[in-house]
Amino acid sequence: MTSVIRKFIFHDLQTIEGYIDPPDALVFLSLLQSQKDRSLGGALAEIGVFYGRSYFLLRKISGSDEKVLAIDLFNIGQTADGVSAQYGRFLENGRRLGMPVDEELIIKGDSTLLEPDQLTDKIGKIRFFSIDGGHMLRHVAADSRLAMETIADHGVIAFDDTFNPAWPEVTIGMADFLRDCGGAFSAFCMTKYKTYVCRREFHALYAELIANSADLAAFDHVETEFLGSKVARLHNPISRRMVYELMIRSGMSAFSERVYR
Ligand SMILES: C[S@@+](CC[C@H](N)C(=O)[O-])C[C@H]1O[C@@H](n2cnc3c(N)ncnc32)[C@H](O)[C@@H]1O
């Protein structure tokens, strides 16, 4: 099964316009599969879908029996009378990839205005929540509160664009969240683009799981301290990133998976 998903990551994912790259796709895979192996149940959710790049990855990893909730304004290319170009392309991507979108599990609108039960009424408690919507402090503050109130005890929250100088308020929002919750949550993993957090009681479990994941063995695991907890920073050397980019650009995506073994 892992090889089917790795094929999806290194081939199909590139065909969807968007932002998640192999390192974070492999972290998603490791976390979601390990949760399943340990019977840590719950649904999946994402704020900020764009054209579905990370959403379809969540769908692919979790399979057809699990619920994945997608929240987005879906207003790119909005016309006065109809479906936006963004939403149309998102649905089309689902058909093309053989994962048609269940529109019952789509919330079109501003995530900052949502109440927790609008999510849990649809999908129950959430075991993995990806936050990649609005990138200003007020968005991250509202979205992290919503995630905190809807995740299962063992739930993971993935914050996108942390430490990206283009979006400084995302980092402040994530750090405010960790400090305001008085130690209830802590970060356990960071990549170039994302920070992964969980309830403190589950920190040791997720830290161990990241350390031992075969899918993450290609990265250097560098121990970092962040707001009172140890974090595994997964370093992806520039040499590998260059080889990978060259392969993708020269139409060799089928072989690009080997670069990340
Ligand atoms: C960076 S893109 C998400 C990328 C996506 N996760 C991917 O894998 O390609 C950010 C998305 O957040 C959405 N967004 C921005 N502000 C939002 C808000 N307040 N509520 C819901 N969605 C929002 C935008 O419409 C856009 O599609």
The ligand as an SDF file (V2000), in Angstrom:
LIG
                    3D

 27 29  0  0  0  0  0  0  0  0999 V2000
   -1.9560   28.3610    0.0820 C   0  0  0  0  0  0  0  0  0  0  0  0
   -3.5200   27.9440   -0.4840 S   0  0  0  0  0  0  0  0  0  0  0  0
   -3.7020   26.2870    0.0820 C   0  0  0  0  0  0  0  0  0  0  0  0
   -2.7920   25.3070   -0.6170 C   0  0  0  0  0  0  0  0  0  0  0  0
   -3.2450   23.8760   -0.5290 C   0  0  0  0  0  0  0  0  0  0  0  0
   -3.2700   23.3480    0.8120 N   0  0  0  0  0  0  0  0  0  0  0  0
   -2.3860   22.9750   -1.4110 C   0  0  0  0  0  0  0  0  0  0  0  0
   -2.0510   21.8640   -1.0130 O   0  0  0  0  0  0  0  0  0  0  0  0
   -2.0720   23.3610   -2.5260 O   0  0  0  0  0  0  0  0  0  0  0  0
   -4.5320   28.8620    0.6070 C   0  0  0  0  0  0  0  0  0  0  0  0
   -6.0340   28.6230    0.4240 C   0  0  0  0  0  0  0  0  0  0  0  0
   -6.6900   29.1780    1.5620 O   0  0  0  0  0  0  0  0  0  0  0  0
   -7.9280   29.7040    1.1770 C   0  0  0  0  0  0  0  0  0  0  0  0
   -8.3260   30.6860    2.1770 N   0  0  0  0  0  0  0  0  0  0  0  0
   -7.7720   31.9090    2.4140 C   0  0  0  0  0  0  0  0  0  0  0  0
   -8.4120   32.5310    3.4250 N   0  0  0  0  0  0  0  0  0  0  0  0
   -9.3920   31.6790    3.8300 C   0  0  0  0  0  0  0  0  0  0  0  0
  -10.4090   31.7670    4.8290 C   0  0  0  0  0  0  0  0  0  0  0  0
  -10.5340   32.8430    5.6180 N   0  0  0  0  0  0  0  0  0  0  0  0
  -11.2700   30.7250    4.9540 N   0  0  0  0  0  0  0  0  0  0  0  0
  -11.1520   29.6270    4.1570 C   0  0  0  0  0  0  0  0  0  0  0  0
  -10.2030   29.5010    3.2070 N   0  0  0  0  0  0  0  0  0  0  0  0
   -9.3440   30.5120    3.0420 C   0  0  0  0  0  0  0  0  0  0  0  0
   -7.6830   30.2750   -0.2140 C   0  0  0  0  0  0  0  0  0  0  0  0
   -8.8890   30.3270   -0.9520 O   0  0  0  0  0  0  0  0  0  0  0  0
   -6.6680   29.2730   -0.8000 C   0  0  0  0  0  0  0  0  0  0  0  0
   -7.3170   28.2920   -1.5850 O   0  0  0  0  0  0  0  0  0  0  0  0
  1  2  1  0
  2  3  1  0
  2 10  1  0
  3  4  1  0
  4  5  1  0
  5  6  1  0
  5  7  1  0
  7  8  2  0
  7  9  1  0
 10 11  1  0
 11 12  1  0
 11 26  1  0
 12 13  1  0
 13 14  1  0
 13 24  1  0
 14 15  1  0
 14 23  1  0
 15 16  2  0
 16 17  1  0
 17 18  1  0
 17 23  2  0
 18 19  1  0
 18 20  2  0
 20 21  1  0
 21 22  2  0
 22 23  1  0
 24 25  1  0
 24 26  1  0
 26 27  1  0
M  CHG  2   2   1   9  -1
M  END
$$$$
